[in-house]
Amino acid sequence: MTHPIYTQQALSRYTLPRLKRTAAELGITPTGDKTQRQTWVNAIINHQSTQIQKLDNQTTAQAELDHHIATQGQAKRSPQNH
């Protein structure tokens, strides 16, 4: 499931009820003063940052695996120097 990416600027214009709905859609419950809009904005921004980092890590791991597989394939095709 994909979610829109929210900017700090866009979220700062949201009402508190809308921020709460957005957070609920993302499965976020902030810590801190839940009566403050900035608490919800920070929670949403932090959540997005974490999700992007996870995607970056997955992409890096996949690239490393692809490289390893390619290297192994080349080693099997190359004649041994013994």
C-alpha positions as CSV (number, residue, x, y, z in Angstrom):
1,M,0.0,0.0,0.0
2,T,1.4,3.4,-0.9
3,H,0.8,6.6,0.8
4,P,1.3,10.2,-0.4
5,I,4.5,11.9,0.8
6,Y,3.7,14.9,3.0
7,T,6.0,17.9,3.3
8,Q,6.5,19.8,6.5
9,Q,5.1,22.9,4.8
10,A,1.9,21.1,3.6
11,L,1.3,19.4,7.0
12,S,1.7,22.7,8.8
13,R,-1.4,23.9,7.0
14,Y,-3.5,21.0,8.1
15,T,-6.0,21.3,11.0
16,L,-5.5,19.1,14.0
17,P,-8.3,16.7,13.1
18,R,-6.9,16.3,9.6
19,L,-3.4,15.6,11.0
20,K,-4.9,13.0,13.3
21,R,-6.7,11.3,10.4
22,T,-3.5,11.4,8.3
23,A,-1.6,9.9,11.1
24,A,-4.2,7.2,11.7
25,E,-4.1,6.3,8.0
26,L,-0.3,5.8,8.3
27,G,-0.7,3.9,11.6
28,I,1.1,6.5,13.6
29,T,0.5,7.5,17.2
30,P,2.8,10.3,18.3
31,T,4.4,10.7,21.6
32,G,4.3,14.0,23.4
33,D,1.5,16.6,23.6
34,K,-1.3,15.3,21.3
35,T,-3.1,18.6,21.6
36,Q,-0.4,20.3,19.6
37,R,-0.4,20.2,15.8
38,Q,3.4,20.2,15.7
39,T,3.5,16.9,17.6
40,W,1.5,15.3,14.8
41,V,3.4,17.0,12.1
42,N,6.7,15.8,13.6
43,A,5.4,12.2,14.0
44,I,4.3,12.1,10.3
45,I,7.6,13.5,9.1
46,N,9.6,11.1,11.3
47,H,7.5,8.1,10.1
48,Q,8.1,9.0,6.5
49,S,11.8,9.4,7.1
50,T,12.0,6.0,8.7
51,Q,10.1,4.4,5.8
52,I,12.4,6.0,3.2
53,Q,15.4,4.7,5.1
54,K,14.0,1.2,5.1
55,L,13.5,1.4,1.3
56,D,17.0,2.7,0.9
57,N,18.4,-0.2,2.9
58,Q,16.3,-2.7,0.9
59,T,17.6,-1.2,-2.4
60,T,21.2,-1.4,-1.2
61,A,20.8,-5.0,0.0
62,Q,19.2,-6.0,-3.3
63,A,22.0,-4.3,-5.3
64,E,24.6,-6.1,-3.2
65,L,22.8,-9.4,-3.7
66,D,22.6,-8.8,-7.5
67,H,26.3,-8.0,-7.6
68,H,27.2,-11.1,-5.6
69,I,25.1,-13.3,-7.9
70,A,26.7,-11.8,-11.0
71,T,30.2,-12.3,-9.5
72,Q,29.4,-15.9,-8.7
73,G,28.1,-16.4,-12.3
74,Q,31.3,-14.9,-13.8
75,A,33.5,-17.1,-11.5
76,K,31.8,-20.3,-12.7
77,R,32.2,-19.3,-16.3
78,S,35.9,-18.3,-15.9
79,P,38.6,-21.0,-16.3
80,Q,40.4,-21.8,-13.1
81,N,44.1,-20.8,-12.9
82,H,45.6,-23.7,-11.0
